[in-house]
Amino acid sequence: MQFTAKSASTKTLSTPCLLIPIYSKGKQAEITQQIDNEHLQIITRLIKQGDMTGKVSETLLVHLTADSKIKRLLLVGMGEAGKTTPTEFIKSASASAKALKKVSAKTICSSLLDVEIKDKDIEWKVRQTVLASREAFYQYTDTLTKSAPEALNLNSYYFLVPANQKNIINTASLTATSIANGIETAKRLANLPGNFCTPTYLADTAKKMAKNHESLNVTILNEAKMEKLGMGSFLSVSRGSRQPAKLITIEHQGAAKDQKPIVLVGKGLTFDAGGISIKPSSGMDEMKYDMCGGASVFGVLQMCAELNLPINVTGVVPASENLPDGDANKPGDVVTSMAGLTIEILNTDAEGRLILCDALTYSEKFNPDVVIDIATLTGACVVALGKHATGLLGNNEELANELLNAGSKANDKAWQLPLWDEYQEQLKSNFADIANIGGPAGGTITAACFLSRFTEDYQWAHLDIAGTAWKSGAEKGATGRPVHLLSEFILNRC
């Protein structure tokens, strides 16, 4: 689906469908009034009859007369005029996109950018419209045959704007499309079953990305190379699996070689059964989503390459499975990390931090500006923040605030939790330098405390996406978060 700016008057516009905003109170938008006057007060009549109230996310498809160049109107409720909030705009944009799925049209025009939103510019409205539309039209088909959904018709989405705004709209559309592409890449990788998306599959996907994008360079470390580097913590997790672990590095070089890169470290557990500390069978199928952090790194690097951003960004994805086996980690085992710290494994299901700690140590070699890890790390984060906000912790307040602001602007929100020294006490061990869990209290925080032991030499932030990376139930599927948050953060730095 292509998103492009278009300039035309309502009298000369020819389109299979035109989206126009409808307000519940106050004066209607200028284009709405024009359409109403040109088509025998059809909108006024629909409002008086109660067929359209203008409530947020309400939609109504209206067919016009056969001689009209505009064949259909999609009326989109936006709430009270002048008081539409950012959240309400996104809800209505999403509702309009879902309604378009039922319209047999290959092209449409939209005037929803006319809606005024306090403190939000037109580029923000373009981005949210593009992302909401792409989300509505996303379909997973990789492992579907007879039950695969039918292809959707819409190919072109035109933003109806004045001629002097076309360039800014087209630029914003291009940026938004690349972010949407990154989100869909992350969703696809995460949605693939564990027997398809293995560590080797992720490594091969990274190589294909590098072939398609000149700015990307990929390095894959196998288990033998990781063993030489002393990654005993990471390799202890993969011992229980027949699938060999991979350490995947994707480098986007868009600036001078001496510019310090932003390093993104994404947890890539392609399936997590919990190891010897095995998980309950109910819902275990969703543990294919334990690599959503790694998938988001793929998505962000794709966005950087597509836009050829003038910045250096490096993605590091430790990829493995965590399964029970005669050679798997056992509770009470002690392993040695790449940093030289010994770790007592009290719970083999707290394996994400075991692979991340070696990846974080490895990231020092890139002389990073900042390091951000992304991981479906703790169920405790779901308890604390639910499915709405990503957990954020780190050792640098300036970096944390940058991420919080990026998440707020992107509507991909994060919430900061404390990383106080008092919590470090919970990780004490009688038999190693550090334990891999800190007990049931403050689980999200103690997990970050564990990672902080390996990030003391650079500015670091941790994003716990256990609650935001996927949905369960009837809507089960990956969300692609926090690709938008990280994309906004990187774009701001550019």
WOTALIN-V805276 format. One record per backbone hydrogen bond with DSSP energy under -0.5 kcal/mol. CO is the residue of the C=O (numbers start at 1). NH is the residue of the N-H. If there is no record, write none. Layout:
<<CO | NH> <CO | NH>>
//
This chain:
<<2 | 4> <2 | 157> <4 | 159> <6 | 161> <9 | 13> <15 | 71> <17 | 109> <18 | 74> <19 | 111> <20 | 76> <22 | 78> <25 | 81> <29 | 33> <30 | 34> <31 | 35> <32 | 36> <33 | 37> <34 | 38> <35 | 39> <36 | 41> <36 | 42> <37 | 40> <39 | 42> <41 | 45> <42 | 46> <43 | 47> <44 | 48> <45 | 49> <46 | 51> <46 | 52> <47 | 50> <54 | 24> <54 | 78> <54 | 79> <55 | 58> <58 | 77> <60 | 75> <62 | 73> <65 | 68> <69 | 15> <69 | 71> <71 | 64> <72 | 18> <73 | 62> <73 | 75> <74 | 20> <75 | 60> <75 | 77> <76 | 22> <77 | 57> <79 | 24> <80 | 83> <84 | 118> <85 | 89> <86 | 90> <87 | 91> <88 | 92> <89 | 93> <90 | 94> <91 | 95> <92 | 96> <93 | 97> <94 | 98> <95 | 99> <96 | 100> <97 | 101> <99 | 102> <100 | 103> <102 | 104> <103 | 105> <106 | 155> <106 | 156> <108 | 158> <109 | 19> <110 | 160> <111 | 114> <112 | 115> <117 | 120> <121 | 125> <122 | 126> <123 | 127> <124 | 128> <125 | 129> <126 | 130> <127 | 131> <128 | 132> <129 | 133> <130 | 134> <131 | 135> <132 | 136> <133 | 137> <134 | 138> <135 | 138> <139 | 141> <141 | 144> <145 | 148> <155 | 2> <156 | 108> <156 | 158> <157 | 4> <158 | 110> <158 | 160> <159 | 6> <159 | 161> <162 | 165> <163 | 166> <165 | 169> <166 | 170> <167 | 171> <168 | 172> <169 | 173> <170 | 174> <171 | 175> <172 | 176> <173 | 177> <174 | 178> <175 | 179> <176 | 180> <177 | 181> <178 | 182> <179 | 183> <180 | 184> <181 | 185> <182 | 186> <183 | 187> <184 | 188> <185 | 189> <186 | 190> <187 | 191> <188 | 192> <193 | 196> <193 | 197> <196 | 198> <198 | 202> <199 | 203> <200 | 204> <201 | 205> <202 | 206> <203 | 207> <204 | 208> <205 | 209> <206 | 210> <207 | 211> <208 | 212> <209 | 213> <213 | 216> <215 | 253> <217 | 251> <219 | 249> <220 | 222> <221 | 247> <222 | 226> <223 | 227> <224 | 228> <225 | 229> <226 | 231> <227 | 230> <230 | 232> <231 | 235> <232 | 236> <233 | 237> <234 | 237> <234 | 238> <235 | 239> <236 | 329> <237 | 240> <238 | 241> <242 | 244> <246 | 248> <246 | 319> <247 | 221> <248 | 317> <249 | 219> <250 | 252> <250 | 315> <251 | 217> <251 | 253> <252 | 254> <252 | 313> <256 | 259> <261 | 263> <261 | 369> <261 | 370> <262 | 264> <262 | 314> <263 | 265> <263 | 372> <264 | 266> <264 | 316> <265 | 267> <265 | 374> <267 | 294> <268 | 270> <268 | 320> <271 | 273> <271 | 322> <273 | 279> <274 | 277> <276 | 278> <281 | 284> <283 | 286> <284 | 287> <285 | 288> <286 | 289> <287 | 272> <287 | 290> <288 | 291> <289 | 292> <290 | 269> <291 | 295> <292 | 296> <293 | 297> <294 | 298> <295 | 299> <296 | 300> <297 | 301> <298 | 302> <299 | 303> <300 | 304> <301 | 305> <302 | 306> <303 | 307> <304 | 308> <304 | 309> <309 | 311> <311 | 254> <311 | 313> <312 | 262> <313 | 252> <314 | 264> <315 | 250> <316 | 266> <316 | 318> <317 | 248> <317 | 319> <318 | 268> <319 | 246> <320 | 270> <320 | 271> <322 | 273> <322 | 274> <322 | 275> <325 | 328> <329 | 276> <330 | 333> <333 | 345> <335 | 337> <335 | 343> <336 | 232> <337 | 340> <341 | 337> <342 | 434> <343 | 335> <343 | 345> <344 | 346> <344 | 436> <345 | 332> <347 | 350> <349 | 351> <351 | 354> <351 | 355> <352 | 356> <353 | 357> <354 | 358> <355 | 359> <356 | 360> <357 | 361> <358 | 362> <359 | 363> <361 | 364> <362 | 365> <363 | 366> <364 | 367> <366 | 261> <369 | 459> <370 | 263> <371 | 461> <372 | 265> <373 | 463> <374 | 267> <375 | 377> <375 | 465> <378 | 381> <378 | 382> <379 | 383> <380 | 384> <381 | 385> <382 | 386> <385 | 388> <385 | 389> <390 | 415> <391 | 464> <392 | 417> <393 | 462> <396 | 400> <397 | 401> <398 | 402> <399 | 403> <400 | 404> <401 | 405> <402 | 406> <403 | 407> <404 | 408> <405 | 409> <406 | 410> <407 | 411> <407 | 412> <413 | 390> <415 | 392> <420 | 423> <420 | 424> <421 | 424> <421 | 425> <422 | 425> <423 | 426> <424 | 427> <425 | 428> <427 | 435> <434 | 344> <440 | 443> <442 | 446> <443 | 447> <444 | 448> <445 | 449> <446 | 450> <447 | 451> <448 | 452> <449 | 453> <450 | 453> <451 | 454> <452 | 455> <455 | 458> <459 | 371> <460 | 395> <460 | 396> <461 | 373> <462 | 393> <462 | 464> <463 | 375> <463 | 465> <464 | 391> <465 | 469> <469 | 479> <469 | 480> <471 | 477> <472 | 475> <473 | 476> <477 | 471> <480 | 483> <482 | 486> <483 | 487> <484 | 488> <485 | 489> <486 | 490> <487 | 491> <488 | 492> <489 | 493> <490 | 494>>
//
